[in-house]
Amino acid sequence: MEKELSVYLEKLGKNISKIREKKKMTQYKLAKEIFADQSNLARIESGKVNPTIKTLLKISTVLKCNVKDLVDF
């Protein structure tokens, strides 16, 4: 189960990073917009942190996408 979770977290992080880069936004800017530390966003994007639904909602709002787009793997 733990291994499966880490695979999903990595895919989630890659999706967030890909969408953020497509919008030409830096980690720093996204982190600032969602009121988080850039280091925490970096851990999310690298799949080391399991973000809350609230954090995913904030990210999707700033990136102007659906939460579904973030977790679509």
mmJSON file of the N, C-alpha and C atoms, coordinates in Angstrom:
{"data_MODEL":{"atom_site":{
"group_PDB":["ATOM","ATOM","ATOM","ATOM","ATOM","ATOM","ATOM","ATOM","ATOM","ATOM","ATOM","ATOM","ATOM","ATOM","ATOM","ATOM","ATOM","ATOM","ATOM","ATOM","ATOM","ATOM","ATOM","ATOM","ATOM","ATOM","ATOM","ATOM","ATOM","ATOM","ATOM","ATOM","ATOM","ATOM","ATOM","ATOM","ATOM","ATOM","ATOM","ATOM","ATOM","ATOM","ATOM","ATOM","ATOM","ATOM","ATOM","ATOM","ATOM","ATOM","ATOM","ATOM","ATOM","ATOM","ATOM","ATOM","ATOM","ATOM","ATOM","ATOM","ATOM","ATOM","ATOM","ATOM","ATOM","ATOM","ATOM","ATOM","ATOM","ATOM","ATOM","ATOM","ATOM","ATOM","ATOM","ATOM","ATOM","ATOM","ATOM","ATOM","ATOM","ATOM","ATOM","ATOM","ATOM","ATOM","ATOM","ATOM","ATOM","ATOM","ATOM","ATOM","ATOM","ATOM","ATOM","ATOM","ATOM","ATOM","ATOM","ATOM","ATOM","ATOM","ATOM","ATOM","ATOM","ATOM","ATOM","ATOM","ATOM","ATOM","ATOM","ATOM","ATOM","ATOM","ATOM","ATOM","ATOM","ATOM","ATOM","ATOM","ATOM","ATOM","ATOM","ATOM","ATOM","ATOM","ATOM","ATOM","ATOM","ATOM","ATOM","ATOM","ATOM","ATOM","ATOM","ATOM","ATOM","ATOM","ATOM","ATOM","ATOM","ATOM","ATOM","ATOM","ATOM","ATOM","ATOM","ATOM","ATOM","ATOM","ATOM","ATOM","ATOM","ATOM","ATOM","ATOM","ATOM","ATOM","ATOM","ATOM","ATOM","ATOM","ATOM","ATOM","ATOM","ATOM","ATOM","ATOM","ATOM","ATOM","ATOM","ATOM","ATOM","ATOM","ATOM","ATOM","ATOM","ATOM","ATOM","ATOM","ATOM","ATOM","ATOM","ATOM","ATOM","ATOM","ATOM","ATOM","ATOM","ATOM","ATOM","ATOM","ATOM","ATOM","ATOM","ATOM","ATOM","ATOM","ATOM","ATOM","ATOM","ATOM","ATOM","ATOM","ATOM","ATOM","ATOM","ATOM","ATOM","ATOM","ATOM","ATOM","ATOM","ATOM","ATOM","ATOM","ATOM","ATOM","ATOM"],
"id":[1,2,3,4,5,6,7,8,9,10,11,12,13,14,15,16,17,18,19,20,21,22,23,24,25,26,27,28,29,30,31,32,33,34,35,36,37,38,39,40,41,42,43,44,45,46,47,48,49,50,51,52,53,54,55,56,57,58,59,60,61,62,63,64,65,66,67,68,69,70,71,72,73,74,75,76,77,78,79,80,81,82,83,84,85,86,87,88,89,90,91,92,93,94,95,96,97,98,99,100,101,102,103,104,105,106,107,108,109,110,111,112,113,114,115,116,117,118,119,120,121,122,123,124,125,126,127,128,129,130,131,132,133,134,135,136,137,138,139,140,141,142,143,144,145,146,147,148,149,150,151,152,153,154,155,156,157,158,159,160,161,162,163,164,165,166,167,168,169,170,171,172,173,174,175,176,177,178,179,180,181,182,183,184,185,186,187,188,189,190,191,192,193,194,195,196,197,198,199,200,201,202,203,204,205,206,207,208,209,210,211,212,213,214,215,216,217,218,219],
"type_symbol":["N","C","C","N","C","C","N","C","C","N","C","C","N","C","C","N","C","C","N","C","C","N","C","C","N","C","C","N","C","C","N","C","C","N","C","C","N","C","C","N","C","C","N","C","C","N","C","C","N","C","C","N","C","C","N","C","C","N","C","C","N","C","C","N","C","C","N","C","C","N","C","C","N","C","C","N","C","C","N","C","C","N","C","C","N","C","C","N","C","C","N","C","C","N","C","C","N","C","C","N","C","C","N","C","C","N","C","C","N","C","C","N","C","C","N","C","C","N","C","C","N","C","C","N","C","C","N","C","C","N","C","C","N","C","C","N","C","C","N","C","C","N","C","C","N","C","C","N","C","C","N","C","C","N","C","C","N","C","C","N","C","C","N","C","C","N","C","C","N","C","C","N","C","C","N","C","C","N","C","C","N","C","C","N","C","C","N","C","C","N","C","C","N","C","C","N","C","C","N","C","C","N","C","C","N","C","C","N","C","C","N","C","C","N","C","C","N","C","C"],
"label_atom_id":["N","CA","C","N","CA","C","N","CA","C","N","CA","C","N","CA","C","N","CA","C","N","CA","C","N","CA","C","N","CA","C","N","CA","C","N","CA","C","N","CA","C","N","CA","C","N","CA","C","N","CA","C","N","CA","C","N","CA","C","N","CA","C","N","CA","C","N","CA","C","N","CA","C","N","CA","C","N","CA","C","N","CA","C","N","CA","C","N","CA","C","N","CA","C","N","CA","C","N","CA","C","N","CA","C","N","CA","C","N","CA","C","N","CA","C","N","CA","C","N","CA","C","N","CA","C","N","CA","C","N","CA","C","N","CA","C","N","CA","C","N","CA","C","N","CA","C","N","CA","C","N","CA","C","N","CA","C","N","CA","C","N","CA","C","N","CA","C","N","CA","C","N","CA","C","N","CA","C","N","CA","C","N","CA","C","N","CA","C","N","CA","C","N","CA","C","N","CA","C","N","CA","C","N","CA","C","N","CA","C","N","CA","C","N","CA","C","N","CA","C","N","CA","C","N","CA","C","N","CA","C","N","CA","C","N","CA","C","N","CA","C","N","CA","C","N","CA","C","N","CA","C","N","CA","C"],
"label_alt_id":[null,null,null,null,null,null,null,null,null,null,null,null,null,null,null,null,null,null,null,null,null,null,null,null,null,null,null,null,null,null,null,null,null,null,null,null,null,null,null,null,null,null,null,null,null,null,null,null,null,null,null,null,null,null,null,null,null,null,null,null,null,null,null,null,null,null,null,null,null,null,null,null,null,null,null,null,null,null,null,null,null,null,null,null,null,null,null,null,null,null,null,null,null,null,null,null,null,null,null,null,null,null,null,null,null,null,null,null,null,null,null,null,null,null,null,null,null,null,null,null,null,null,null,null,null,null,null,null,null,null,null,null,null,null,null,null,null,null,null,null,null,null,null,null,null,null,null,null,null,null,null,null,null,null,null,null,null,null,null,null,null,null,null,null,null,null,null,null,null,null,null,null,null,null,null,null,null,null,null,null,null,null,null,null,null,null,null,null,null,null,null,null,null,null,null,null,null,null,null,null,null,null,null,null,null,null,null,null,null,null,null,null,null,null,null,null,null,null,null],
"label_comp_id":["MET","MET","MET","GLU","GLU","GLU","LYS","LYS","LYS","GLU","GLU","GLU","LEU","LEU","LEU","SER","SER","SER","VAL","VAL","VAL","TYR","TYR","TYR","LEU","LEU","LEU","GLU","GLU","GLU","LYS","LYS","LYS","LEU","LEU","LEU","GLY","GLY","GLY","LYS","LYS","LYS","ASN","ASN","ASN","ILE","ILE","ILE","SER","SER","SER","LYS","LYS","LYS","ILE","ILE","ILE","ARG","ARG","ARG","GLU","GLU","GLU","LYS","LYS","LYS","LYS","LYS","LYS","LYS","LYS","LYS","MET","MET","MET","THR","THR","THR","GLN","GLN","GLN","TYR","TYR","TYR","LYS","LYS","LYS","LEU","LEU","LEU","ALA","ALA","ALA","LYS","LYS","LYS","GLU","GLU","GLU","ILE","ILE","ILE","PHE","PHE","PHE","ALA","ALA","ALA","ASP","ASP","ASP","GLN","GLN","GLN","SER","SER","SER","ASN","ASN","ASN","LEU","LEU","LEU","ALA","ALA","ALA","ARG","ARG","ARG","ILE","ILE","ILE","GLU","GLU","GLU","SER","SER","SER","GLY","GLY","GLY","LYS","LYS","LYS","VAL","VAL","VAL","ASN","ASN","ASN","PRO","PRO","PRO","THR","THR","THR","ILE","ILE","ILE","LYS","LYS","LYS","THR","THR","THR","LEU","LEU","LEU","LEU","LEU","LEU","LYS","LYS","LYS","ILE","ILE","ILE","SER","SER","SER","THR","THR","THR","VAL","VAL","VAL","LEU","LEU","LEU","LYS","LYS","LYS","CYS","CYS","CYS","ASN","ASN","ASN","VAL","VAL","VAL","LYS","LYS","LYS","ASP","ASP","ASP","LEU","LEU","LEU","VAL","VAL","VAL","ASP","ASP","ASP","PHE","PHE","PHE"],
"label_asym_id":["A","A","A","A","A","A","A","A","A","A","A","A","A","A","A","A","A","A","A","A","A","A","A","A","A","A","A","A","A","A","A","A","A","A","A","A","A","A","A","A","A","A","A","A","A","A","A","A","A","A","A","A","A","A","A","A","A","A","A","A","A","A","A","A","A","A","A","A","A","A","A","A","A","A","A","A","A","A","A","A","A","A","A","A","A","A","A","A","A","A","A","A","A","A","A","A","A","A","A","A","A","A","A","A","A","A","A","A","A","A","A","A","A","A","A","A","A","A","A","A","A","A","A","A","A","A","A","A","A","A","A","A","A","A","A","A","A","A","A","A","A","A","A","A","A","A","A","A","A","A","A","A","A","A","A","A","A","A","A","A","A","A","A","A","A","A","A","A","A","A","A","A","A","A","A","A","A","A","A","A","A","A","A","A","A","A","A","A","A","A","A","A","A","A","A","A","A","A","A","A","A","A","A","A","A","A","A","A","A","A","A","A","A","A","A","A","A","A","A"],
"label_entity_id":["1","1","1","1","1","1","1","1","1","1","1","1","1","1","1","1","1","1","1","1","1","1","1","1","1","1","1","1","1","1","1","1","1","1","1","1","1","1","1","1","1","1","1","1","1","1","1","1","1","1","1","1","1","1","1","1","1","1","1","1","1","1","1","1","1","1","1","1","1","1","1","1","1","1","1","1","1","1","1","1","1","1","1","1","1","1","1","1","1","1","1","1","1","1","1","1","1","1","1","1","1","1","1","1","1","1","1","1","1","1","1","1","1","1","1","1","1","1","1","1","1","1","1","1","1","1","1","1","1","1","1","1","1","1","1","1","1","1","1","1","1","1","1","1","1","1","1","1","1","1","1","1","1","1","1","1","1","1","1","1","1","1","1","1","1","1","1","1","1","1","1","1","1","1","1","1","1","1","1","1","1","1","1","1","1","1","1","1","1","1","1","1","1","1","1","1","1","1","1","1","1","1","1","1","1","1","1","1","1","1","1","1","1","1","1","1","1","1","1"],
"label_seq_id":[1,1,1,2,2,2,3,3,3,4,4,4,5,5,5,6,6,6,7,7,7,8,8,8,9,9,9,10,10,10,11,11,11,12,12,12,13,13,13,14,14,14,15,15,15,16,16,16,17,17,17,18,18,18,19,19,19,20,20,20,21,21,21,22,22,22,23,23,23,24,24,24,25,25,25,26,26,26,27,27,27,28,28,28,29,29,29,30,30,30,31,31,31,32,32,32,33,33,33,34,34,34,35,35,35,36,36,36,37,37,37,38,38,38,39,39,39,40,40,40,41,41,41,42,42,42,43,43,43,44,44,44,45,45,45,46,46,46,47,47,47,48,48,48,49,49,49,50,50,50,51,51,51,52,52,52,53,53,53,54,54,54,55,55,55,56,56,56,57,57,57,58,58,58,59,59,59,60,60,60,61,61,61,62,62,62,63,63,63,64,64,64,65,65,65,66,66,66,67,67,67,68,68,68,69,69,69,70,70,70,71,71,71,72,72,72,73,73,73],
"pdbx_PDB_ins_code":[null,null,null,null,null,null,null,null,null,null,null,null,null,null,null,null,null,null,null,null,null,null,null,null,null,null,null,null,null,null,null,null,null,null,null,null,null,null,null,null,null,null,null,null,null,null,null,null,null,null,null,null,null,null,null,null,null,null,null,null,null,null,null,null,null,null,null,null,null,null,null,null,null,null,null,null,null,null,null,null,null,null,null,null,null,null,null,null,null,null,null,null,null,null,null,null,null,null,null,null,null,null,null,null,null,null,null,null,null,null,null,null,null,null,null,null,null,null,null,null,null,null,null,null,null,null,null,null,null,null,null,null,null,null,null,null,null,null,null,null,null,null,null,null,null,null,null,null,null,null,null,null,null,null,null,null,null,null,null,null,null,null,null,null,null,null,null,null,null,null,null,null,null,null,null,null,null,null,null,null,null,null,null,null,null,null,null,null,null,null,null,null,null,null,null,null,null,null,null,null,null,null,null,null,null,null,null,null,null,null,null,null,null,null,null,null,null,null,null],
"Cartn_x":[0.831,0.0,0.868,1.909,2.782,3.469,3.879,4.53,3.551,2.31,1.29,1.049,0.995,0.775,1.901,3.132,4.255,4.218,3.765,3.641,2.592,1.463,0.406,0.857,1.575,2.054,3.046,3.892,4.841,4.1,3.08,2.297,1.548,0.989,0.307,1.274,2.442,3.449,3.873,4.047,4.436,3.332,2.081,0.96,0.918,1.097,1.092,2.224,3.401,4.563,4.351,3.828,3.6,2.597,1.498,0.481,1.034,1.77,2.362,3.322,4.172,5.139,4.442,3.369,2.594,2.015,1.678,1.146,2.269,3.521,4.706,4.778,4.531,4.548,5.676,6.383,7.445,6.852,7.632,7.201,6.997,7.91,7.821,6.504,6.142,4.903,3.666,3.63,2.484,2.397,3.521,3.535,3.003,3.441,2.983,1.476,0.971,-0.468,-1.328,-0.786,-1.566,-1.204,-0.395,0.011,0.763,1.744,2.565,4.036,4.902,6.341,6.712,7.666,8.137,8.711,9.368,9.952,8.871,7.727,6.63,6.05,5.899,5.416,6.405,7.684,8.703,8.566,8.267,8.075,6.817,5.764,4.538,4.843,5.532,5.828,6.786,7.595,8.513,7.894,6.648,5.947,6.304,6.902,7.321,6.291,5.284,4.247,2.879,1.986,0.604,-0.222,-0.515,-1.227,-2.683,-3.218,-4.629,-5.51,-6.762,-7.738,-7.784,-7.708,-7.729,-6.562,-5.383,-4.216,-4.407,-4.941,-5.205,-6.215,-7.218,-8.205,-7.557,-6.677,-5.968,-5.102,-4.362,-3.485,-4.311,-5.395,-6.211,-6.843,-7.225,-7.808,-6.788,-5.577,-4.539,-4.124,-4.037,-3.635,-4.803,-5.983,-7.186,-7.442,-7.467,-7.778,-8.657,-9.099,-9.887,-8.965,-9.394,-8.627,-8.448,-9.456,-9.394,-8.162,-7.818,-6.646,-5.361,-5.331,-4.159,-4.011,-5.141,-5.101,-5.428,-5.388,-5.71,-4.486,-4.399,-3.328,-3.915],
"Cartn_y":[-1.204,0.0,1.257,1.27,2.444,2.724,1.658,1.828,2.412,1.919,2.447,3.931,4.313,5.704,6.576,6.126,6.936,7.11,6.084,6.193,7.249,7.228,8.208,9.626,9.762,11.084,11.646,10.781,11.223,11.683,10.931,11.309,12.617,12.778,14.012,15.187,15.025,16.086,16.454,15.447,15.706,16.464,16.107,16.812,18.277,18.516,19.889,20.683,20.099,20.762,21.058,20.07,20.228,21.349,21.366,22.398,23.77,23.803,25.075,25.626,24.771,25.206,25.633,24.931,25.294,26.707,27.073,28.41,29.431,28.982,29.838,30.477,29.641,30.1,29.396,30.119,29.521,28.861,27.974,27.381,28.469,29.424,30.511,31.265,31.618,32.384,31.575,30.294,29.457,29.314,29.068,28.921,30.184,31.332,32.611,32.76,32.389,32.515,31.592,30.434,29.506,29.633,30.65,30.918,29.735,29.233,28.113,28.463,27.715,27.869,27.221,27.816,27.244,25.853,25.65,24.337,23.266,23.639,22.686,22.334,23.329,23.065,22.167,22.393,21.551,20.097,19.896,18.531,17.897,18.698,18.188,17.762,18.632,18.337,17.166,16.899,15.757,14.473,14.56,13.367,12.939,13.828,13.486,13.846,14.628,15.081,14.756,14.334,14.063,15.32,16.131,17.385,17.139,18.065,17.969,18.364,18.012,18.422,19.947,20.599,22.061,22.636,22.05,22.513,22.274,21.111,20.827,21.807,22.173,23.163,24.525,24.915,26.185,26.163,25.07,24.951,25.013,24.252,24.227,25.588,26.302,27.633,28.587,28.601,29.497,29.106,27.8,27.342,27.353,27.707,27.768,26.439,25.4,24.068,23.365,22.179,21.386,20.502,20.164,19.219,17.92,17.563,16.355,16.378,17.555,17.67,17.341,17.654,17.378,15.892,15.218,13.806,12.857,13.363,12.553,11.743,10.527,9.624,8.272],
"Cartn_z":[0.0,0.0,0.0,0.83,0.912,-0.42,-1.111,-2.408,-3.424,-3.42,-4.328,-4.066,-2.794,-2.437,-2.978,-2.833,-3.308,-4.823,-5.542,-7.001,-7.35,-6.658,-6.913,-6.558,-5.454,-5.048,-6.064,-6.613,-7.641,-8.896,-9.295,-10.479,-10.24,-9.058,-8.697,-8.781,-8.19,-8.21,-9.619,-10.471,-11.861,-12.591,-12.337,-12.974,-12.541,-11.248,-10.744,-11.397,-11.414,-12.003,-13.487,-14.209,-15.646,-15.928,-15.186,-15.391,-14.998,-13.883,-13.437,-14.489,-15.018,-16.03,-17.328,-17.675,-18.862,-18.724,-17.489,-17.212,-17.007,-17.189,-17.037,-15.65,-14.639,-13.263,-12.508,-11.688,-10.884,-9.636,-9.034,-7.762,-6.729,-6.706,-5.735,-5.869,-7.105,-7.338,-6.951,-7.348,-6.977,-5.468,-4.832,-3.371,-2.697,-3.184,-2.627,-2.795,-3.967,-4.256,-3.39,-2.995,-2.163,-0.681,-0.363,1.021,1.636,0.886,1.354,1.138,1.789,1.565,0.246,-0.455,-1.711,-1.479,-0.341,-0.047,0.112,0.659,0.796,-0.569,-1.441,-2.794,-3.537,-3.338,-3.976,-3.513,-2.232,-1.712,-2.298,-2.505,-3.133,-4.561,-5.305,-6.705,-6.871,-5.862,-5.948,-5.4,-4.931,-4.46,-3.055,-2.283,-0.924,0.132,-0.27,0.667,0.091,0.955,0.57,0.871,-0.158,0.102,0.49,1.255,1.647,0.464,0.566,-0.447,-0.515,0.625,0.667,-0.142,-0.002,-0.754,-2.246,-2.607,-4.019,-4.605,-3.821,-4.276,-4.501,-3.59,-3.745,-5.001,-5.19,-6.36,-7.643,-7.685,-8.902,-9.179,-8.143,-8.32,-8.936,-8.393,-8.902,-10.318,-10.587,-11.919,-12.914,-12.43,-13.276,-13.989,-13.175,-13.685,-12.648,-12.959,-12.021,-11.203,-9.994,-9.179,-9.974,-10.756,-11.579,-12.484,-13.013,-13.865,-13.105,-11.828,-11.021,-10.715,-10.527,-10.131,-11.28,-12.501,-13.676,-14.104,-13.569,-13.976,-14.087],
"occupancy":[1.0,1.0,1.0,1.0,1.0,1.0,1.0,1.0,1.0,1.0,1.0,1.0,1.0,1.0,1.0,1.0,1.0,1.0,1.0,1.0,1.0,1.0,1.0,1.0,1.0,1.0,1.0,1.0,1.0,1.0,1.0,1.0,1.0,1.0,1.0,1.0,1.0,1.0,1.0,1.0,1.0,1.0,1.0,1.0,1.0,1.0,1.0,1.0,1.0,1.0,1.0,1.0,1.0,1.0,1.0,1.0,1.0,1.0,1.0,1.0,1.0,1.0,1.0,1.0,1.0,1.0,1.0,1.0,1.0,1.0,1.0,1.0,1.0,1.0,1.0,1.0,1.0,1.0,1.0,1.0,1.0,1.0,1.0,1.0,1.0,1.0,1.0,1.0,1.0,1.0,1.0,1.0,1.0,1.0,1.0,1.0,1.0,1.0,1.0,1.0,1.0,1.0,1.0,1.0,1.0,1.0,1.0,1.0,1.0,1.0,1.0,1.0,1.0,1.0,1.0,1.0,1.0,1.0,1.0,1.0,1.0,1.0,1.0,1.0,1.0,1.0,1.0,1.0,1.0,1.0,1.0,1.0,1.0,1.0,1.0,1.0,1.0,1.0,1.0,1.0,1.0,1.0,1.0,1.0,1.0,1.0,1.0,1.0,1.0,1.0,1.0,1.0,1.0,1.0,1.0,1.0,1.0,1.0,1.0,1.0,1.0,1.0,1.0,1.0,1.0,1.0,1.0,1.0,1.0,1.0,1.0,1.0,1.0,1.0,1.0,1.0,1.0,1.0,1.0,1.0,1.0,1.0,1.0,1.0,1.0,1.0,1.0,1.0,1.0,1.0,1.0,1.0,1.0,1.0,1.0,1.0,1.0,1.0,1.0,1.0,1.0,1.0,1.0,1.0,1.0,1.0,1.0,1.0,1.0,1.0,1.0,1.0,1.0,1.0,1.0,1.0,1.0,1.0,1.0],
"B_iso_or_equiv":[0.0,0.0,0.0,0.0,0.0,0.0,0.0,0.0,0.0,0.0,0.0,0.0,0.0,0.0,0.0,0.0,0.0,0.0,0.0,0.0,0.0,0.0,0.0,0.0,0.0,0.0,0.0,0.0,0.0,0.0,0.0,0.0,0.0,0.0,0.0,0.0,0.0,0.0,0.0,0.0,0.0,0.0,0.0,0.0,0.0,0.0,0.0,0.0,0.0,0.0,0.0,0.0,0.0,0.0,0.0,0.0,0.0,0.0,0.0,0.0,0.0,0.0,0.0,0.0,0.0,0.0,0.0,0.0,0.0,0.0,0.0,0.0,0.0,0.0,0.0,0.0,0.0,0.0,0.0,0.0,0.0,0.0,0.0,0.0,0.0,0.0,0.0,0.0,0.0,0.0,0.0,0.0,0.0,0.0,0.0,0.0,0.0,0.0,0.0,0.0,0.0,0.0,0.0,0.0,0.0,0.0,0.0,0.0,0.0,0.0,0.0,0.0,0.0,0.0,0.0,0.0,0.0,0.0,0.0,0.0,0.0,0.0,0.0,0.0,0.0,0.0,0.0,0.0,0.0,0.0,0.0,0.0,0.0,0.0,0.0,0.0,0.0,0.0,0.0,0.0,0.0,0.0,0.0,0.0,0.0,0.0,0.0,0.0,0.0,0.0,0.0,0.0,0.0,0.0,0.0,0.0,0.0,0.0,0.0,0.0,0.0,0.0,0.0,0.0,0.0,0.0,0.0,0.0,0.0,0.0,0.0,0.0,0.0,0.0,0.0,0.0,0.0,0.0,0.0,0.0,0.0,0.0,0.0,0.0,0.0,0.0,0.0,0.0,0.0,0.0,0.0,0.0,0.0,0.0,0.0,0.0,0.0,0.0,0.0,0.0,0.0,0.0,0.0,0.0,0.0,0.0,0.0,0.0,0.0,0.0,0.0,0.0,0.0,0.0,0.0,0.0,0.0,0.0,0.0],
"pdbx_formal_charge":[null,null,null,null,null,null,null,null,null,null,null,null,null,null,null,null,null,null,null,null,null,null,null,null,null,null,null,null,null,null,null,null,null,null,null,null,null,null,null,null,null,null,null,null,null,null,null,null,null,null,null,null,null,null,null,null,null,null,null,null,null,null,null,null,null,null,null,null,null,null,null,null,null,null,null,null,null,null,null,null,null,null,null,null,null,null,null,null,null,null,null,null,null,null,null,null,null,null,null,null,null,null,null,null,null,null,null,null,null,null,null,null,null,null,null,null,null,null,null,null,null,null,null,null,null,null,null,null,null,null,null,null,null,null,null,null,null,null,null,null,null,null,null,null,null,null,null,null,null,null,null,null,null,null,null,null,null,null,null,null,null,null,null,null,null,null,null,null,null,null,null,null,null,null,null,null,null,null,null,null,null,null,null,null,null,null,null,null,null,null,null,null,null,null,null,null,null,null,null,null,null,null,null,null,null,null,null,null,null,null,null,null,null,null,null,null,null,null,null],
"auth_seq_id":[1,1,1,2,2,2,3,3,3,4,4,4,5,5,5,6,6,6,7,7,7,8,8,8,9,9,9,10,10,10,11,11,11,12,12,12,13,13,13,14,14,14,15,15,15,16,16,16,17,17,17,18,18,18,19,19,19,20,20,20,21,21,21,22,22,22,23,23,23,24,24,24,25,25,25,26,26,26,27,27,27,28,28,28,29,29,29,30,30,30,31,31,31,32,32,32,33,33,33,34,34,34,35,35,35,36,36,36,37,37,37,38,38,38,39,39,39,40,40,40,41,41,41,42,42,42,43,43,43,44,44,44,45,45,45,46,46,46,47,47,47,48,48,48,49,49,49,50,50,50,51,51,51,52,52,52,53,53,53,54,54,54,55,55,55,56,56,56,57,57,57,58,58,58,59,59,59,60,60,60,61,61,61,62,62,62,63,63,63,64,64,64,65,65,65,66,66,66,67,67,67,68,68,68,69,69,69,70,70,70,71,71,71,72,72,72,73,73,73],
"auth_comp_id":["MET","MET","MET","GLU","GLU","GLU","LYS","LYS","LYS","GLU","GLU","GLU","LEU","LEU","LEU","SER","SER","SER","VAL","VAL","VAL","TYR","TYR","TYR","LEU","LEU","LEU","GLU","GLU","GLU","LYS","LYS","LYS","LEU","LEU","LEU","GLY","GLY","GLY","LYS","LYS","LYS","ASN","ASN","ASN","ILE","ILE","ILE","SER","SER","SER","LYS","LYS","LYS","ILE","ILE","ILE","ARG","ARG","ARG","GLU","GLU","GLU","LYS","LYS","LYS","LYS","LYS","LYS","LYS","LYS","LYS","MET","MET","MET","THR","THR","THR","GLN","GLN","GLN","TYR","TYR","TYR","LYS","LYS","LYS","LEU","LEU","LEU","ALA","ALA","ALA","LYS","LYS","LYS","GLU","GLU","GLU","ILE","ILE","ILE","PHE","PHE","PHE","ALA","ALA","ALA","ASP","ASP","ASP","GLN","GLN","GLN","SER","SER","SER","ASN","ASN","ASN","LEU","LEU","LEU","ALA","ALA","ALA","ARG","ARG","ARG","ILE","ILE","ILE","GLU","GLU","GLU","SER","SER","SER","GLY","GLY","GLY","LYS","LYS","LYS","VAL","VAL","VAL","ASN","ASN","ASN","PRO","PRO","PRO","THR","THR","THR","ILE","ILE","ILE","LYS","LYS","LYS","THR","THR","THR","LEU","LEU","LEU","LEU","LEU","LEU","LYS","LYS","LYS","ILE","ILE","ILE","SER","SER","SER","THR","THR","THR","VAL","VAL","VAL","LEU","LEU","LEU","LYS","LYS","LYS","CYS","CYS","CYS","ASN","ASN","ASN","VAL","VAL","VAL","LYS","LYS","LYS","ASP","ASP","ASP","LEU","LEU","LEU","VAL","VAL","VAL","ASP","ASP","ASP","PHE","PHE","PHE"],
"auth_asym_id":["A","A","A","A","A","A","A","A","A","A","A","A","A","A","A","A","A","A","A","A","A","A","A","A","A","A","A","A","A","A","A","A","A","A","A","A","A","A","A","A","A","A","A","A","A","A","A","A","A","A","A","A","A","A","A","A","A","A","A","A","A","A","A","A","A","A","A","A","A","A","A","A","A","A","A","A","A","A","A","A","A","A","A","A","A","A","A","A","A","A","A","A","A","A","A","A","A","A","A","A","A","A","A","A","A","A","A","A","A","A","A","A","A","A","A","A","A","A","A","A","A","A","A","A","A","A","A","A","A","A","A","A","A","A","A","A","A","A","A","A","A","A","A","A","A","A","A","A","A","A","A","A","A","A","A","A","A","A","A","A","A","A","A","A","A","A","A","A","A","A","A","A","A","A","A","A","A","A","A","A","A","A","A","A","A","A","A","A","A","A","A","A","A","A","A","A","A","A","A","A","A","A","A","A","A","A","A","A","A","A","A","A","A","A","A","A","A","A","A"],
"auth_atom_id":["N","CA","C","N","CA","C","N","CA","C","N","CA","C","N","CA","C","N","CA","C","N","CA","C","N","CA","C","N","CA","C","N","CA","C","N","CA","C","N","CA","C","N","CA","C","N","CA","C","N","CA","C","N","CA","C","N","CA","C","N","CA","C","N","CA","C","N","CA","C","N","CA","C","N","CA","C","N","CA","C","N","CA","C","N","CA","C","N","CA","C","N","CA","C","N","CA","C","N","CA","C","N","CA","C","N","CA","C","N","CA","C","N","CA","C","N","CA","C","N","CA","C","N","CA","C","N","CA","C","N","CA","C","N","CA","C","N","CA","C","N","CA","C","N","CA","C","N","CA","C","N","CA","C","N","CA","C","N","CA","C","N","CA","C","N","CA","C","N","CA","C","N","CA","C","N","CA","C","N","CA","C","N","CA","C","N","CA","C","N","CA","C","N","CA","C","N","CA","C","N","CA","C","N","CA","C","N","CA","C","N","CA","C","N","CA","C","N","CA","C","N","CA","C","N","CA","C","N","CA","C","N","CA","C","N","CA","C","N","CA","C","N","CA","C","N","CA","C","N","CA","C","N","CA","C"],
"pdbx_PDB_model_num":[1,1,1,1,1,1,1,1,1,1,1,1,1,1,1,1,1,1,1,1,1,1,1,1,1,1,1,1,1,1,1,1,1,1,1,1,1,1,1,1,1,1,1,1,1,1,1,1,1,1,1,1,1,1,1,1,1,1,1,1,1,1,1,1,1,1,1,1,1,1,1,1,1,1,1,1,1,1,1,1,1,1,1,1,1,1,1,1,1,1,1,1,1,1,1,1,1,1,1,1,1,1,1,1,1,1,1,1,1,1,1,1,1,1,1,1,1,1,1,1,1,1,1,1,1,1,1,1,1,1,1,1,1,1,1,1,1,1,1,1,1,1,1,1,1,1,1,1,1,1,1,1,1,1,1,1,1,1,1,1,1,1,1,1,1,1,1,1,1,1,1,1,1,1,1,1,1,1,1,1,1,1,1,1,1,1,1,1,1,1,1,1,1,1,1,1,1,1,1,1,1,1,1,1,1,1,1,1,1,1,1,1,1,1,1,1,1,1,1]
}}}
